[in-house]
Amino acid sequence: MAPGFFAAWRDQRRLRRNAALYVQSLLEEPDTNDVGWLSDVATRGDVDRARWELRYARRASGLLSAERDALDDRTASAVARELADGWSRDRNIAAGMRQTAEQQFNARLRMLSQALTARSSPEPTGTRLGKALLDYFCPARFIELGGSLFIMLWCTLIVTGLQPEPAALMQHCGELNC
C-alpha cells in the first residue's frame, strides 16, 4: 500500500511544481512596448492602467487556458491555487489594495470567460476576446476607434503572448489606419 501512497504524493508534487512554473510565466511583467501601445490606443495615455489591464488579462487567460486544456480538474485547481498564492506575493500590489486587485482580476476573468463561451456568436473566438478586452479597457475609446479589427487582434495577441512585430503584422494584414 505504501508504494501507491508515495506515487500519489510524487504526482501531486509534480503537478504543483508544474503549475508553479506555468503561473510564474503568467506573473511576468507585460512587455514595455505592449504597455506603451495599449496606453496610446486604449487608455488615453494611462500607462499604469494599461500595465494592470495586461497583467489581469494575461493571468485570466492563463487560468482559463488551464481550465480548458487540462486533462483533469486537478491541473486547473493547481494553477488557480498557485495564482492565488502569487497574488499574495506580488510586489506590485500594495498590501491594502490586494482585495481590490483580486476583485478587478475576477471581473476580467468573468469577462474573458463569457467571451470564450459565447457559442451563439458568429464571430471567431479571437475576435470576441479582442473585442471584450478592448471594451473592458476603455469602452468609450473602443467605440471611438470604431471597434477596429486590428486593435482587437492586437489585444488578443498581446494577452496570449503571440504578438508579432508590428512590421510583420502590417505585412500580413496590409496597411491599416487605426
Buried (B, 14 or more C-beta within 10 A) or exposed (E): EEEEEEEEEEEEEEBBEBBBEBBEEBBEEBEEEBBBBBBEBBBEEBBEBBBBBBBBBBBBBBBBBBBEEBEEEBBBBBBBBBBEEBBEEBEEBEEEEEEEBBEBBEEBBEBBBEBBEBEEEEEEBBBBBBBBBBBBBBEEBBEEBEBBBBBBBBBBBBBBBEBEEEEEBEEEEEEEEE
